[in-house]
Structures are given as structure tokens and as C-alpha cells.
Amino acid sequence: MDWKKMMKMTFAAAFAALSLAMPQAFAAEGAETAPDAPAGAQQQMTEEEMLQNYIDSGYKYTSPRYGYTIVCPRKPSVVPASMLFDETEKGDVLIFKSTGTGENTMINYAWVISPDAFDESAIPPDITKQPEAKQKEYIDKFMKSSPYEFIRLTEVDGRSGVYAVTAKEIEVDTNGDGKYDEVMTAESQMIQTYFRGAYGGRFGVMLMENPDLTKDGVALYQLGLLTFQEWPTKMQNGQNVDKDKKDKKDKKDKKNK
């Protein structure tokens, strides 16, 4: 897959995903197919208008435990990352579509959000301001850390980050001689975006889409990333909990004077 070309196409694909029938895109199997977007509509909307349309029609998810908000295409089912990965894994899994039940459940579309996803030295705060050779050095380190097909620098929540697509075909050393001698095909690909939050978090937002990544699915994921915000204190229902407590205490103190 030509990922550089696909990146240029995603905003065009996003319009169809942002139509009024958008919730049906992640409905259960057998749901009515969403209608096509009007011809030429992509040219009539700017990227800013698409993003605002997405925000207006989406669902704002707030994680009080990890201190972030993100606008989703619809209200997700949320489970701890420890339920799907290692039991020590921190984070939320926002599930938008799944099929089957119990042990046979298949996640068809989900975002995995981790609050402590990379080491402090992996992504410098000023990586986009460093010389091109230095930027390439960090990208090469990421390429060696895991089999990726595509990597580029990006920006989320006003901070620098790395946007990566896992490889579909992976070269492996089957006999331990230090040479790749076989190619394995992964069951699916994922997109992983790593970035520093506005208040020190080292976040990772991963797109899981099975059986294959789609242009609409990638477009929604990218729009969601544009709405990501880390908060300085814990949040509850979109409100600053610590600030509310302080305001109530101040009012009580004034009343007792």
C-alpha cells in the first residue's frame, strides 16, 4: 500500500464518514449501508470545516483516570487496556465496532490510548526543530524498534510526535543465524501515533481495524487525533474536578467569615 498517497486521500475520504449516516458505519453486522456523500461536496468544505463538522457530530470522551479528552465518531464501549494486553498495561480501549460474544469477540474498530507509551528520550520535545539528519536518526530508531511500513513526524495536542503504520509483511530470522530468511504476513495492520501531551504525558494512540485498514477508518482516526487534549488535573464529565473542589472550598470559606 502506498501510504504517502493514502495520507493525501484521507481528508477526501473523511467527508463520507462524516455524513449524517456516520453512526451506521460502525453499527452491527447487517446494518443499513450509509449513503454516498453528494458529488463535489469534498471540494466545498475546507479541512477546518470538516474537523468542526466532525466535532459537532461526534462524542467527546473524557478519561478522568488518565486526564485526557478526545472526540470520537460515536460513543464507544470502553475497557481497560489490561483486559486485552498485558495485565500491567495502562490505558483505555475505545471500541466502536465488534462482532461475536465472549471468547469469540472480534474487535473490528477501536482506538487504544496509552498514557505512558514511550521512554522520555524516545521523542524529544523539540524533535521537529532539530536538523533533518537528527530527525532521521530518531525515525530510524523507531523503525528498528518494531516492524513498521511507514513513519513520519506529526503533531498532536500542539506537541511533536511520531505517526507509524505497522508492516503487513515482516522479515524474520527462523534459524538464528542473524539473517532474514522468511517473510511472515501479519493478520492485520495498525497505526500507532506517539506524542507528548501538553502537561507531560507520553501518549500513544493506536488504531485497530480488522480485517484491514480502510480509508474511512484512517480518516476518522486522524480527525480524532486532531481533537486530543491532555488536562493538567483529573477530569470528570469534561469538568476540572480539582478546580470545582477549590471553588466550593473558597465559597465555603467566604460564607464562614
CORNOR-V896790 format. One record per backbone hydrogen bond with DSSP energy under -0.5 kcal/mol. NH is the residue of the N-H (numbers start at 1). CO is the residue of the C=O. Records with the same first field share a line. If there is no record, write none. Layout:
NH->CO / CO
This chain:
3->1
6->2
7->3
8->4
9->5
10->6
13->9
14->10
15->11 / 12
16->12 / 13
17->13
18->14
19->16
22->19
24->21
25->22
26->23
27->24
31->28
41->38
43->40
44->40 / 41
45->41 / 42
50->46
51->47
52->48
53->49
54->50
55->51
56->52
57->53
58->54
59->72
61->59 / 70
63->68
64->62
67->63
68->63
69->229
70->61
72->59 / 70
77->95
79->93
81->91
83->80
84->81
85->81
89->86
92->113
93->79
94->92 / 111
95->77 / 93
96->94 / 109
97->109
99->106
104->101
105->102
106->99
108->97 / 106
109->97
110->208
111->94
112->206
113->92 / 111
114->112 / 204
117->202
122->119
123->119
127->124
129->126
130->126 / 127
135->131
136->132
137->133
138->134
139->135
140->136
141->137
142->138
143->139
144->140
145->141
146->142
148->146
149->165
150->165
152->163
154->161
156->159
159->156
161->154
162->194
163->152
164->162 / 192
165->150
166->190
167->147
170->184
172->182
174->172
181->172
182->172
184->170 / 182
186->168 / 184
191->207
192->164
193->205
194->162
195->203
196->160
197->201
200->197
202->115
203->195 / 201
204->114
205->193
206->112 / 204
207->191
208->110 / 206
209->189 / 207
210->108
218->214
219->215
220->216
221->217
222->218
223->219
224->220
225->221
226->222
227->223 / 224
228->225
229->69
231->67
236->239
239->236
241->234 / 239
242->234
244->240
245->241
246->242
247->243
248->244
249->245
250->246
251->247
252->248
253->249
254->250
255->251
256->252
257->253 / 254
